[in-house]
């Protein structure tokens, strides 16, 4: 019911934090498969421990003048 909540400003059925944590597992699995290696994840920092190549895969380049520091 995301679109309805955007329009009505009501809370969604599931909290946003739950959705974020749920999809994170899938993203981490995809990164581990692409790198073909085991990875160690710090859920508090939301970073891989000791693996810069995996951490680089957590974001993608922004278009135009957008920057991650804007958020």
C-alpha positions as CSV (number, residue, x, y, z in Angstrom):
1,X,0.0,0.0,0.0
2,X,3.0,2.3,-0.6
3,X,1.4,4.5,-3.2
4,X,-1.8,4.9,-1.1
5,X,0.4,6.0,1.9
6,X,2.3,8.5,-0.2
7,X,-1.0,10.1,-1.2
8,X,-2.7,9.9,2.1
9,X,0.4,10.4,4.4
10,X,-0.8,7.4,6.5
11,X,1.6,4.7,7.8
12,X,2.1,1.7,5.6
13,X,1.0,-1.8,6.5
14,X,4.6,-2.8,7.3
15,X,7.1,-0.4,8.8
16,X,9.8,0.9,6.4
17,X,12.6,-0.4,8.6
18,X,11.2,-3.9,8.3
19,X,11.1,-3.7,4.5
20,X,14.7,-2.3,4.5
21,X,16.0,-5.1,6.6
22,X,14.1,-7.7,4.6
23,X,15.5,-6.7,1.2
24,X,19.0,-6.2,2.6
25,X,19.4,-10.0,2.8
26,X,18.7,-10.4,-0.9
27,X,21.1,-7.7,-1.9
28,X,23.9,-9.2,0.3
29,X,23.3,-12.6,-1.2
30,X,23.6,-11.1,-4.8
31,X,26.8,-9.3,-3.9
32,X,28.3,-12.5,-2.4
33,X,27.3,-14.5,-5.5
34,X,28.8,-11.9,-7.9
35,X,32.1,-11.9,-5.9
36,X,31.9,-15.6,-5.5
37,X,33.0,-15.4,-1.8
38,X,31.8,-15.5,1.7
39,X,31.3,-12.0,3.2
40,X,30.9,-10.8,6.8
41,X,28.2,-8.1,7.3
42,X,28.0,-5.5,10.1
43,X,24.2,-4.7,10.4
44,X,24.7,-1.7,12.6
45,X,27.1,0.1,10.2
46,X,25.6,-1.6,7.1
47,X,29.0,-2.3,5.7
48,X,31.0,-5.4,4.9
49,X,33.9,-6.1,7.2
50,X,37.3,-6.0,5.5
51,X,36.1,-6.1,1.9
52,X,36.3,-2.8,0.0
53,X,35.2,-4.4,-3.3
54,X,32.0,-5.6,-1.7
55,X,31.3,-2.3,0.0
56,X,31.7,-0.6,-3.4
57,X,28.8,-2.6,-4.6
58,X,26.4,-1.2,-1.9
59,X,25.7,1.9,-4.0
60,X,25.7,2.9,-7.6
61,X,26.7,6.2,-9.2
62,X,24.2,9.0,-8.9
63,X,23.0,10.9,-12.0
64,X,23.6,14.6,-12.6
65,X,24.4,16.8,-9.6
66,X,22.9,14.3,-7.1
67,X,25.3,13.2,-4.4
68,X,24.9,10.7,-1.5
69,X,25.8,13.5,1.0
70,X,22.5,15.2,0.0
71,X,20.5,12.5,2.0
